[in-house]
Structures are given as C-alpha cells and as structure tokens.
Amino acid sequence: MGRYKIVGLLAAVASLALIAGTALATDPSGFTVTPLARGSFGELESEHNGIELESKRDSDVAFAKVVFAAGGSAGWHHHPGVVLVSVASGAVTHYDAQCHKQVYRAGEGFVEDDNKPGLVRNNTDHKAVVYAAFVVPSSTPAEGLRIDDPQPKDCSKK
C-alpha cells in the first residue's frame, strides 16, 4: 500500500472516530449557561488562613451562571480543569461515571475535578440555579470549558 493511501486511510479512520464520538455524546437539555466573567492569573500560588491554591501552569478563572429547568440535564461531560459549583437555589443531582449519585441543595457545593464523565441533573419539579467557577489552563477556549462525553455503559441516566 502506498504512503498516500495509508495517510488517507488513517485520516478517514480519524474522521469516523471523531464523528462517532460526537454522535455518542449525550446532549444537554433544559440547561442554560450564562458566562459572567473570565480572568487570566498566570501561575497561581496563594495561601491564606489554611486555604491553599496552586497551579503549575498559566491559569484562567471563569465564572458562569447555570440554570436547570425542572428535569433539565447537563448531559455527560467533564472539564479541562477544576470546577467549583455552588447551588444558589433548588437542588441538583450529580452522577459520577459509576452512576453513584449525590444530591446538592441550595447553600451546598461540589467539585468536578477529573477526566471521568459526570452528569448533573435537576430531578425536581422546580428550577435550579448554580454558579460555577472554572479554573482552567489559559489556553482553554470559551467553548472548551465543557467536554462532552458518551453516556457510561453501566448507567442509564441522561
């Protein structure tokens, strides 16, 4: 097989994998994100009153308001950095890749901080509002704050 045929074959396989991965992602529904602010900090190193924050690369912090309609879902996803989530009103349920769930109510918060898929849903009949602080590499584009994932095989939640 000629060199150009191999390169063409590899390109076709990569394209199919990209299309299949996108097709398998779970779409959010009843879920609205409003970006609030973003700032660049360079390398972060701060400590005060027993709380430490450190990043070993240039980092940005982005803030967003997220509104979940009754029954709304963020879809399966992960983030390129650490996300601190504070529930302002209502309640949301976070599912991890093993389908373990944890309910968070107004005044509570949680952290999303690994490359494994997670899902956040509003399983109530009322709107829920959360605020998210994303600490991400500075090179992360605005549309890259969320990375869609396929639904884990052993979890039926969407």
Order of alpha helices (4+ residues) and beta strands (2+ residues): alpha-beta-beta-beta-beta-beta-beta-beta-beta-beta-beta-beta-beta
